[in-house]
Amino acid sequence: MQNRPRTYNSSPLAKSRGGNKYTLSGSAPKPRKKNRGSALWLRRFIALCVALTVIAGVVYLITLIPKRENNAAQRLWFNPTDPSGAFGADFLFLSGGMLSCVGVNGELRWQQTLAGANADFSAESGFVAAWSGRQYMILDSSGKILVSDTMAGNVQFARVGASYAAALIGEGAAQFILLTDHMGNVIERIEDLDAAFVTDFGFFDSSDVRLWVLGMDLEGAETKTVFSTYDPRSGRSTGSADIFDQLIYNVYKQNKLLMLAGTSSLTAYDYNCTQSTAIASVTAYGWQLARTRAVRNETYALLRKNPQSADNRMTREFRLVASASDLQLRPPEPCFDGLLGSRGVYLFSAGKVYSAPYGSAAFTATDLPVQIDSLLCILEGDVAIAASGAEVYILKLPQPK
């Protein structure tokens, strides 16, 4: 029997048992590749952890920064004797021939040129009436000029409401009230005025569709207050009343009624100039109306005791009058003035503000960041515009508790 030579099995089907290091080609096997997807995921995970750590550190550092208090003061650069007033959540002031609108943080919203020695403005219901000499303008809430016209005579003053605008033009017996819409279209020219001297007028009723006019006249040796109402839609007078027993110095709205503030009482009248029995008359002799504020379906009136002298305005005697209530207010220390916010009353001494919710006489004291001596107005959001000498500040007031 013939011996065959022994050979190694190099068949591709041969299994490598016991650590055979040869492959089909006879070369050494390549090393197994690492899982690159797992390595990439690990790097991303580490990067995410680092980023989250940095963000947490930044947040922690931010918490260490002192926060601006709710009643912090910010300076406004104009003279407190210049014309100014609230405009919703914004503030308007006229200085250097420029009418400026700023926000609650002092940021400039818009400006319009309004030059002249007797330049002034009035703002309400999202519109502005501005005048200087014979120049008369109506602007919307963004400062856009809707009307710019030259009147037949000097504009004494003007008022604007939700539906109409009115301007008192001319002097003496030749004066008249020009009633227009917001685009300047003439609705009525009221020449037959009941009073020889018109002191104020404004709009009332739903959507401000009626006009009231307040004036003064002489009845022999006696001075009388003349109160009149008009309906622009019909172009006619709807009522007139002569008031002899007191001097009326302010008119404010109480829903569809008008409250006449006088030297001896607060009295309600309807659109026919007839005294209303829906709201009882409130005795106000020795008191003066300081502020009014409509909150939902109620209008509040803040009264303060008449100052003893021009140099002594401090008092602890205040009253909050509503349609069916008359609440006595006595702050812990004498205050020089007050404001009415969206939720309650604010009374001010030089360095503190005392706040109380509507219907309460319990005050909470809060230190003011600056010493103040006068108040200009309050904006929506309970932001006060106050003055300290010739400096004007924005004060964010605390919520009454």
C-alpha positions, 0 to 999 in steps of 0.5 A: 500500500502506497503512502500518501504525503500528509497535507494541511487542509486549506479548504475554505470550509475548514474551521479554525479550531484550537486557534488557527490563525490562517484565513482563506488567503493565508494572511493574518486576520485584521483586528476587529473594528471598535464601535464608533457609534458608542464612542460618539454617543459618549462624547456627546453625553459628556458635552451635554453634562458640561453644558448643563453644569455651565448653565446651572452656574450662570443661573446661580450667579444671576440669583446673586445679583440684587433684584430691582425692588417693586417700588424702585425709582427711575428718573425722568428728565423734565420739569414737574411744572411742565404739562404732563399726564397719564396715558393708559400704561404710558406717560405723556409730558410736554417739554422743550417744544416736544410732546413725548410719550414714555413707558413705565421703564422710561423708554421713549415710545414716540415724540411729536413737535408741539411748540409755543408759549401756551402749548398744552394737551389732554389725553383720554381713551387712547387719543391725545388732543394737543394745541398751541395758539391756533394750531390744533392736533388729534393723535392716536395712541401710537403718536400718529397725527390724525388731525392737524389744523389751524383754527379760526381763533386761539385754542383755549383747551380741548378734550377727547373721548372714545367717540369725539373730540372738542375744543374751546376756540376764541375768547369772550363773547366770540368763543365757541366749542368745536365738536368733531370726530377723531378724523376732524370731521365737524359734528357741531359748532356750539356757539350759544353757550349757557355760561359766559366763562367756560371752565371745563368740559368732557364726555360721558355716557356709553362710549362717551357719546354725550358732552358736559360743559361747566362754566361760571356766570354772574347773576347780579352780584352773585356768582353761579355755576352753569352746568350744561349737557349736549348730545352730539348725535342730535346736535342739541342741548339736553339740559342746563342747570344753574347752581348758586349754593356752592362753587363746582370745581370738578366733574367726574363720571359715575357710570352713566351719571355725573358727579359734581364736586363742589365746595360743600357737597358731591352731588349726582346729576343725570344727562338732563342736568337733573339732580339724581336720587340714585346716589345720595349727596355727600357732604364735603364742606372743608374737604377737597377732591384729590383723585378719582378712579373708575374700577370696574363698575364703581368710581372712587373719589379720594377726598382730603381735608383742606390744608391749613395753609399753602406751606402745610399740606400734611394731614391724616384726614382722608375719605374714600367716597363711592356710590354707596359708601363713605370711608374714613381713612387715617394713615399712621402719620400725616401725608401730603397727597394720595393716589387711587390704584387698580386695587386700592388707595395709596397715601404718601408721606415724604419717605413712605407710601401707605397702601390699603385695599378698597373698602379697608382702612388698614394700611401697610407701610412701604419705604420709598427709594427717594424722598418725594414732595408731590404727585403727578399721576398714576399709570395703569399697573399702579406706577406713580409719577412723583417729584422731589423738588425739580426731579421727577421719578417713576415709582412702581408701587406695592400691591395693597394687602 
